[in-house]
Structure formats: structure tokens, C-alpha cells
């Protein structure tokens, strides 16, 4: 079993911040403060990734609106899928 994270495990400026958060009643332990910080970083990374996907999608839709989208028919697409799956030679 791993030992809990304490203020002594953190750089002084972060230890001071964590202790202030605990003293203010926002968290019960340094470990809870660290966990909340990591969760916030995870959410920010996921949000940034989502925004990147939205930008990519917007660019793709704009290209499609300019007529730069698919230049094939649905039948040609299905033929390709069937060939890839080995359903058609």
C-alpha cells in the first residue's frame, strides 16, 4: 500500500497552497488537493482535445461546402468497403 501524499512531498509553495485549501475547509487532505488538481488538468486536456476536434470538423465542413468533399458516389463507396472486407473481388 502506498503512503498518503503529505505537504512534505510537495514543493514549499504548493505545500503552502494545499494547507491553505485544507484550512479553508475546501479539502480534507493534501492528497485530496492533489487529486483535484490532477482531475482539473485532465479535464482541461480533454477540453483542449475536444476543441481541436471541433476545429477540424468545422474545417472539414467548410471544405465540403466549397465543393471539396467527396468526389465519389455512394455506390463507389460501398464497392470499396465491400472490397476492403473481402466481400467483393
N, C-alpha and C positions, 0 to 999 in steps of 0.2 A: 504494500500500500504506500502511495506517495505521501510525502508530508505536505500539509497545507501551506499555501503561499502566505508569507507574512511581510510586514513592512521592511524587514531587514533584507528581503530578497529583491527589493526594488532600489533603483537609484534614489538618492535623497529627495529630489524634487517631486518624484512620483509617489514616494512613500508619504510625504507631507500631504499631497493632494488626496491620496487614498484615506489617510487618517482623518482628514477634514470631512470627507464624504461620510465616513462612519460616524464621526461626532455629530454631523448634521442629521443623522438618522436615515440617510438615503440607502445605506448598505449595512449589512450585519458584520461583514468581514472584508479583509483585504482581498481575499480570494473572490468574493462577490464583485468587488470593484473591478478586478482584472477581468473576470468573466464578462461583465457588462461592456467593458472596453473592447474586448475581442469580438463580442457579438456586434457592437456598433461598427467595427471595422469590416466584419463580414457583410453586414447589410449594405455598407457603403460600396464595397467591391461589387456586390450583386447588383446594386442600383446603377453603378457605372457601366457594368456589362449590359444591363437592360437598355440603358440609354444608347450604347453603341449599337445594339441590335436594332433599336428603333431608327437610328440614323441610317443604318444600312438598308433597312426596309423602305424608308422614305426615299432614299436614292434609287432603289430598285423600282419603286412605283413611279417615280418621276421619269425614269428611263423608259419604262413601259408606256407611259402616257405620251412620250415623244416618239413612240413607234419603234423603240429599240429593244422591245421584248422578244418573245419567241417568234421565230420565223418558220415555224413548222405547224402542221395540223395535228389535231387530237389523234387521228388515225396513225400518223407517223410516230407520235409519242408512244402510243400503245404498242406499235410494232417493235420499237426499241426496247420497251420494258419486257415484252414477251421474249425477245431475243436474249436479253440480259438474264432472264430467269430460265432460259433453256427451253421455253415453250414453243419456240419457233426457230426454224433453221434459216 
